[in-house]
């Protein structure tokens, strides 16, 4: 019996993960085993989860994250493809339980699928979200083509310049990604340096650009995280399409963007 059989609400969350994985593959944002997803699922845990035997030895996170003690997460597996996760989320990911020392995790279901190598980044951000009282539960890393391309251009190597350009392409970008996009200079994938730099940016932004690599996003659920990346990448596509027509995109004026913010009462900080 799969852990998905424990309740319908939990099964829905995992189905949503599979749906997002499918979108990522279709968009070309998850080549081979690229990208990863982690969702906090503690609220769906039944009493039986606590007594489930571990399918692995305790695995070190690389740091101590006290807010995560006893919490449960769904994590995409390392070397697993998004297209396969879309078809079989529990065969290409696992449920992990954070141990009492808050420095290790163990796999409890359904199979001993090792989580993504980017797990430290995900868990450090999840620890911050809990510590700050946020209702956000999902973290996403993916490789949106046009945003990654923009990160190679010197003029966009800062949050302010990239955010302003993306916001100015279409009003919906400002409306649906109102915090803009953070910036993390290149770090080795999977490193603690990347995790620490990401954590600093996520305190201010829901989506952060990893230079020449991809983006890291947070959301109330995985669809929320995906939607923000999707909106920002759509703006990048509009920017590049206009450039391809032979000119520099004019973009919305500062006043036009201010009007959108004021008329629609757009938040300037995370809603929860």
C-alpha positions as CSV (number, residue, x, y, z in Angstrom):
1,X,0.0,0.0,0.0
2,X,1.3,3.5,-0.9
3,X,1.5,6.3,1.6
4,X,-0.8,8.1,-0.8
5,X,-3.7,6.0,0.5
6,X,-3.5,7.7,3.9
7,X,-5.8,10.6,2.9
8,X,-7.2,12.3,-0.1
9,X,-5.9,15.7,0.7
10,X,-2.3,14.4,0.8
11,X,-2.8,12.5,-2.4
12,X,-4.1,15.8,-4.0
13,X,-0.9,17.6,-3.1
14,X,1.3,14.9,-4.7
15,X,-0.9,14.9,-7.8
16,X,-0.3,18.6,-8.0
17,X,3.4,18.0,-7.8
18,X,3.1,15.5,-10.7
19,X,1.1,18.1,-12.7
20,X,3.7,20.8,-12.2
21,X,6.5,18.3,-13.1
22,X,4.6,17.7,-16.4
23,X,4.4,21.4,-17.2
24,X,8.1,21.8,-16.5
25,X,9.0,19.0,-18.9
26,X,6.6,20.3,-21.6
27,X,8.2,23.7,-21.4
28,X,11.7,22.4,-21.7
29,X,12.6,23.6,-18.2
30,X,13.6,20.2,-16.9
31,X,16.1,18.5,-19.3
32,X,17.1,15.0,-18.2
33,X,17.1,15.1,-14.4
34,X,17.2,18.9,-14.1
35,X,15.3,20.7,-11.4
36,X,13.7,19.6,-8.1
37,X,10.7,20.0,-6.0
38,X,10.2,19.9,-2.2
39,X,6.8,20.3,-0.4
40,X,6.2,20.3,3.4
41,X,3.5,17.7,4.0
42,X,3.5,17.5,7.8
43,X,-0.2,18.6,8.1
44,X,-1.2,15.5,6.3
45,X,0.8,13.1,8.5
46,X,-1.2,10.4,10.3
47,X,-0.2,8.9,13.6
48,X,1.1,5.9,11.6
49,X,3.7,8.0,9.9
50,X,5.6,8.6,13.1
51,X,6.0,4.8,13.6
52,X,6.9,4.0,10.0
53,X,10.3,2.3,9.9
54,X,12.9,4.3,8.1
55,X,13.9,2.9,4.6
56,X,17.4,4.5,5.0
57,X,20.0,5.3,7.6
58,X,19.8,8.9,8.9
59,X,21.4,11.1,6.3
60,X,23.1,14.4,7.2
61,X,21.6,17.6,6.0
62,X,24.9,19.5,6.4
63,X,23.5,21.9,9.0
64,X,21.1,21.9,11.9
65,X,17.6,23.2,11.2
66,X,15.7,23.3,14.5
67,X,12.4,24.4,13.1
68,X,12.2,21.2,10.9
69,X,12.4,18.7,13.8
70,X,9.7,16.1,13.2
71,X,8.5,17.6,10.0
72,X,7.8,15.6,6.8
73,X,8.5,16.5,3.2
74,X,8.0,15.2,-0.3
75,X,11.2,15.5,-2.2
76,X,12.0,14.7,-5.8
77,X,14.7,12.1,-6.2
78,X,18.2,12.7,-7.3
79,X,18.9,11.7,-10.9
80,X,15.1,11.4,-11.5
81,X,13.5,13.0,-14.5
82,X,10.6,15.5,-14.3
83,X,8.8,13.6,-17.1
84,X,9.0,10.4,-15.0
85,X,7.9,12.2,-11.8
86,X,4.9,13.5,-13.7
87,X,3.9,9.9,-14.5
88,X,4.9,8.3,-11.1
89,X,5.6,10.8,-8.3
90,X,6.2,8.2,-5.6
91,X,8.5,6.2,-7.8
92,X,10.6,9.2,-8.6
93,X,10.5,11.0,-5.2
94,X,10.0,10.1,-1.5
95,X,8.6,11.2,1.8
96,X,11.4,12.1,4.3
97,X,11.2,12.7,8.0
98,X,13.5,15.1,9.8
99,X,15.0,13.4,12.8
100,X,15.0,14.7,16.4
101,X,18.4,16.2,16.2
102,X,17.2,18.4,13.3
103,X,20.4,17.7,11.5
104,X,19.5,14.5,9.6
105,X,16.6,13.1,7.6
106,X,15.4,9.6,6.9
107,X,13.3,8.2,4.0
108,X,10.0,6.6,5.1
109,X,8.0,6.1,1.9
110,X,7.3,4.7,-0.5
111,X,10.7,3.5,-1.7
112,X,14.3,4.4,-0.7
113,X,14.6,7.1,-3.4
114,X,17.5,9.5,-2.4
115,X,16.4,13.1,-2.5
116,X,17.8,15.8,-4.8
117,X,21.3,17.0,-4.3
118,X,19.8,20.5,-3.8
119,X,18.0,19.3,-0.7
120,X,20.1,21.5,1.6
121,X,18.9,24.7,-0.2
122,X,15.3,23.5,0.0
123,X,15.4,22.6,3.6
124,X,17.2,25.7,4.7
125,X,14.5,27.8,3.0
126,X,11.8,25.6,4.6
127,X,13.3,26.2,8.0
128,X,13.3,30.0,7.4
129,X,9.7,29.9,6.2
130,X,8.6,28.1,9.4
131,X,10.7,30.4,11.6
132,X,9.2,33.5,10.0
133,X,5.6,32.2,10.4
134,X,5.0,32.0,6.7
135,X,2.2,29.8,5.3
136,X,4.4,28.9,2.3
137,X,5.1,25.2,2.0
138,X,6.6,24.5,-1.5
139,X,10.0,25.1,-3.0
140,X,10.9,24.7,-6.6
141,X,14.1,24.8,-8.6
142,X,13.9,24.7,-12.4
143,X,15.6,25.9,-15.6
144,X,13.4,28.4,-17.4
145,X,15.2,28.9,-20.7
146,X,14.7,32.6,-21.3
147,X,15.3,33.7,-17.7
148,X,18.6,31.7,-17.7
149,X,19.5,33.4,-21.0
150,X,19.0,36.8,-19.4
151,X,21.2,35.9,-16.5
152,X,24.2,35.6,-18.9
153,X,23.9,39.3,-19.9
154,X,25.9,41.8,-17.7
155,X,23.1,44.4,-17.7
156,X,20.8,42.0,-15.8
157,X,23.2,40.8,-13.1
158,X,21.3,42.4,-10.3
159,X,17.8,42.0,-8.9
160,X,16.8,45.6,-9.6
161,X,17.7,45.7,-13.3
162,X,16.2,42.3,-14.0
163,X,13.0,42.9,-12.0
164,X,12.3,46.3,-13.7
165,X,12.8,44.9,-17.2
166,X,10.5,41.9,-16.5
167,X,7.8,44.0,-14.7
168,X,7.8,46.4,-17.6
169,X,7.0,43.9,-20.3
170,X,3.4,43.2,-19.4
171,X,1.2,44.4,-16.4
172,X,0.4,40.8,-15.4
173,X,4.0,40.2,-14.5
174,X,3.8,43.0,-11.9
175,X,0.4,41.7,-10.7
176,X,1.3,38.0,-10.3
177,X,5.0,38.3,-9.4
178,X,4.8,41.5,-7.3
179,X,8.0,40.9,-5.3
180,X,10.1,40.7,-8.4
181,X,13.1,38.4,-8.7
182,X,16.2,38.1,-6.5
183,X,19.7,37.5,-7.7
184,X,22.3,35.0,-6.6
185,X,25.7,35.2,-8.4
186,X,27.0,31.8,-9.7
187,X,27.8,29.2,-7.1
188,X,28.5,25.5,-7.5
189,X,25.2,23.5,-7.8
190,X,24.3,21.7,-4.6
191,X,26.8,23.6,-2.5
192,X,26.2,25.1,1.0
193,X,27.3,28.5,-0.5
194,X,24.5,28.3,-2.9
195,X,22.0,27.4,-0.2
196,X,23.2,30.3,2.1
197,X,23.0,32.8,-0.8
198,X,19.5,31.6,-1.7
199,X,18.3,31.8,1.8
200,X,19.3,35.5,2.0
201,X,17.4,36.3,-1.2
202,X,14.3,34.3,-0.3
203,X,13.8,36.5,2.7
204,X,12.8,39.3,0.3
205,X,11.7,37.5,-3.0
206,X,9.5,34.6,-3.9
207,X,11.6,33.9,-6.9
208,X,15.4,34.1,-7.0
209,X,17.6,33.8,-10.1
210,X,20.6,31.5,-9.8
211,X,23.1,33.0,-12.3
212,X,23.7,30.9,-15.4
213,X,21.8,28.0,-13.8
214,X,18.1,28.4,-13.1
215,X,15.6,29.8,-10.6
216,X,14.6,28.9,-7.0
217,X,11.0,29.8,-6.1
218,X,8.7,29.4,-3.1
219,X,4.9,29.4,-2.8
220,X,1.9,28.5,-0.7
221,X,1.8,25.3,-2.8
222,X,3.8,24.0,-5.7
223,X,1.4,25.4,-8.3
224,X,1.8,28.9,-6.7
225,X,5.6,28.6,-7.0
226,X,5.4,27.4,-10.6
227,X,3.0,30.2,-11.6
228,X,5.3,32.9,-10.5
229,X,8.2,31.5,-12.4
230,X,5.9,31.0,-15.4
231,X,4.8,34.7,-15.3
232,X,8.4,36.0,-15.0
233,X,9.6,33.7,-17.9
234,X,6.7,34.9,-20.1
235,X,8.0,38.5,-19.6
236,X,11.5,37.3,-20.6
237,X,10.0,35.8,-23.8
238,X,8.3,39.0,-24.6
239,X,11.5,41.0,-24.0
240,X,13.5,38.6,-26.3
241,X,10.8,38.6,-29.0
242,X,10.8,42.4,-29.1
243,X,14.6,42.4,-29.4
244,X,14.4,39.8,-32.2
245,X,12.2,42.2,-34.1
246,X,15.2,44.6,-34.3
247,X,14.6,47.1,-31.6
248,X,15.0,47.7,-27.9
249,X,11.7,47.0,-26.0
250,X,10.2,50.3,-24.7
251,X,8.5,48.7,-21.7
252,X,6.0,50.2,-19.3
253,X,7.0,53.5,-17.8
254,X,7.7,53.8,-14.1
255,X,4.5,55.7,-13.7
256,X,2.5,53.0,-15.5
257,X,3.9,50.4,-13.2
258,X,3.2,52.5,-10.2
259,X,-0.4,52.9,-11.3
260,X,-0.8,49.1,-11.6
261,X,0.6,48.7,-8.1
262,X,-1.7,51.3,-6.6
263,X,-4.9,50.5,-8.5
264,X,-4.6,46.7,-7.7
265,X,-3.2,47.2,-4.2
266,X,-0.3,44.9,-5.0
267,X,1.6,43.6,-2.0
268,X,5.2,44.7,-1.4
269,X,5.9,41.8,1.0
270,X,5.0,38.1,1.2
271,X,1.3,37.8,2.1
272,X,1.9,35.2,4.7
